């Protein structure tokens, strides 16, 4: 398992889901009702203040676990531990001072609770396993304390079942984590460009549809649309294998040039997008754009041949709060083709911001779902500029 996956699983599993759903309430309700009924029967047969107190405490905890407040992850874990401790203590006390009928009830309740924990423990073992020990170990200890053959046999059986259940939980848990990791690997592949390993259009679309992530980036977001110049002659002269190798190097240079929070995607054959998170201002965006140009302009050695290509960059800057990334990308795309037309693809950097309007964009240019590099955007820009 990769370190990233382990960290992601650890973060996800530390407290479990943000809130419990209706499927979590049902088992809590069932075991709570069973605890109250068994406790009432035991109290009717055994007059013991400690049993009375444990039954009342367990009932109060069971009711508390059903409230909305108690379904918060951390509080839910504490409630599970408290209920398990009450159940284990009540069962142990019953085995020490009760009769055979109450022994049967206490053990049956413990087995039912343990089986439920093992079934649900796959997704939250950090809660279920400690709860299992809190509920079972006092009862097992009480069976060994009685020392009669039947109690010792019962304690040994419960101990073996506890060990077997934990081993089973470990195996099922391993399969569960592997399925999660496999699902994440497939999800990562779906969001990655197959050739370069950069993000693809799907990942860019997901970023566009995640305003909270963009809003947290900082005061400003800068979009940079990049188009390689003189790439096609290299691809035609040396073949697609050399062209693919060149694109991989370009992608690596882009990834090493941007900041750790920035987003880089390949959106076409030789077209890329950089979303600069938390730009300090238009000047900061222009600095990154020029760094990208310098990185791509540096010489290449592909299949033993020295090569050089150029790049044009169009940049747009807008406030992160309430940002429409789709429109910002189209503004950067327009700036890109303005710079290519005005300077004949000489590596110029065209810049647009909310306060600057260089190319009037018709409403059709902001059609939902279009991204830089799509054929309508490319052809439309070229037709407008000759």
Order of alpha helices (4+ residues) and beta strands (2+ residues): alpha-alpha-alpha-alpha-alpha-alpha-alpha-alpha-alpha-beta-alpha-alpha-beta-beta-alpha-beta-beta-beta-alpha-beta-alpha
